[in-house]
Amino acid sequence: MEELFEKAKKIIELGGFYGVTMHVDEEHRKISFVIDDRVLSDNITTFLPALDHLLGLMFRKEKQNPFVIDVNYYRRERERLIAELARAAAKKAIVTKQDVELPPMNGYERRLVHMEITTHPELRTESTGEGKERRVVIRRIE
């Protein structure tokens, strides 16, 4: 497995990024890369999914389950913001007694919202819409 992690780091270096540090959390199947590059910070939303896809292919080729990939803590911060948004929407749904529709999100982010709302026994969630317009609606249980 250590060999795969080194290959992952090498892929980033072959992309022209140097000074890459890597932290592997095998228990939670997460790999975090820190890359000191100003150009990358402006393009992280394009770079991260591409790297995630590439490393996912590499892990599948080696018959390993893929890891969640994070670069410069972008995903960790995004998860924190999504959880915060879900908590605020849950409070709004409880106070107003109305459904609360969240903005469109990818499947991973919608899953985070669904998981966050499970802590509220008086609420339920459902995904609506299609494609890039798919979103979570938080509803009160009557």
C-alpha positions in Angstrom: 0.0 0.0 0.0 2.9 2.4 0.8 4.0 2.0 -2.8 0.6 3.3 -4.1 0.9 6.3 -1.8 4.3 7.1 -3.2 2.9 6.7 -6.8 0.1 9.2 -5.9 2.7 11.7 -4.7 4.8 11.1 -7.8 1.8 11.8 -10.1 1.4 15.3 -8.5 5.1 16.0 -8.9 5.0 14.9 -12.6 2.2 17.5 -13.0 4.8 20.2 -12.2 4.0 20.7 -8.5 6.9 20.4 -6.0 7.2 20.6 -2.2 4.3 18.2 -1.9 3.5 16.9 1.6 1.1 14.0 2.1 -0.8 12.7 5.1 -2.5 9.3 4.8 -5.4 8.3 7.1 -5.8 4.6 6.3 -8.5 4.1 8.9 -10.8 6.7 7.3 -9.4 6.1 3.8 -8.3 9.7 3.3 -5.2 11.2 1.7 -4.5 14.9 2.2 -1.9 16.6 0.0 -0.5 20.1 0.8 0.9 21.7 -2.3 2.6 25.1 -2.1 1.6 26.7 -5.4 -0.3 30.0 -5.9 -1.6 29.0 -9.3 -3.2 25.9 -7.8 -5.2 27.8 -5.3 -7.0 29.6 -8.1 -7.8 26.3 -9.9 -8.4 23.9 -7.0 -12.0 23.3 -8.0 -10.8 21.9 -11.3 -7.6 20.2 -10.1 -9.1 18.3 -7.1 -11.8 16.3 -9.1 -9.2 15.5 -11.8 -6.7 14.3 -9.3 -9.4 12.4 -7.4 -10.4 10.6 -10.7 -6.9 9.8 -11.7 -5.9 8.4 -8.3 -9.2 6.5 -8.1 -8.3 4.8 -11.4 -4.9 4.0 -10.0 -6.3 2.4 -6.9 -8.9 0.4 -8.8 -6.2 -0.9 -11.2 -4.4 -2.2 -8.1 -7.6 -3.7 -6.9 -7.7 -1.4 -3.9 -10.7 0.6 -2.6 -10.2 4.3 -3.5 -9.4 7.0 -0.9 -11.0 10.4 -0.5 -8.5 12.9 -1.8 -8.0 16.4 -0.4 -5.7 19.1 -1.6 -4.7 22.1 0.6 -7.6 21.2 3.0 -10.1 22.4 0.4 -12.4 19.3 0.9 -12.2 19.4 4.7 -13.2 23.1 4.7 -16.0 22.4 2.2 -17.3 19.6 4.4 -17.3 21.9 7.4 -19.3 24.6 5.4 -21.8 22.0 4.2 -22.4 20.7 7.7 -22.8 24.3 8.9 -25.3 25.0 6.1 -27.2 21.8 6.9 -27.5 22.8 10.6 -28.7 26.3 9.8 -31.3 24.9 7.3 -32.4 22.4 9.9 -33.0 25.2 12.4 -34.9 27.2 9.8 -37.1 24.2 8.9 -37.9 23.7 12.6 -38.6 27.4 13.4 -40.6 28.2 10.2 -42.3 24.8 9.9 -41.6 24.9 6.2 -39.5 22.9 3.8 -36.0 24.3 3.2 -34.5 23.7 -0.2 -30.7 23.8 -0.4 -28.7 24.9 -3.4 -27.5 22.3 -6.0 -24.7 20.0 -4.8 -22.8 17.0 -6.0 -23.6 13.6 -4.6 -20.9 13.6 -1.9 -22.1 17.0 -0.5 -25.7 15.9 -0.6 -24.7 12.8 1.4 -23.1 15.0 4.0 -26.4 16.9 4.4 -28.4 13.7 4.7 -26.1 12.5 7.4 -26.1 15.8 9.3 -29.9 15.9 9.3 -30.2 12.3 10.7 -29.3 13.9 14.1 -32.7 15.7 14.0 -35.5 13.2 14.7 -38.2 15.7 13.6 -36.7 16.2 10.2 -36.2 14.2 7.0 -34.4 14.9 3.8 -34.8 14.0 0.2 -33.0 14.8 -3.0 -34.8 16.4 -5.9 -33.9 17.5 -9.4 -31.7 16.0 -11.9 -28.0 16.3 -13.0 -26.2 19.4 -11.8 -29.5 20.8 -10.5 -29.9 18.0 -7.9 -30.4 19.4 -4.4 -31.5 18.4 -0.9 -34.9 19.4 0.6 -35.2 19.4 4.3 -38.8 18.6 5.5 -40.5 18.4 8.9 -41.9 15.0 9.8 -45.6 15.6 10.6 
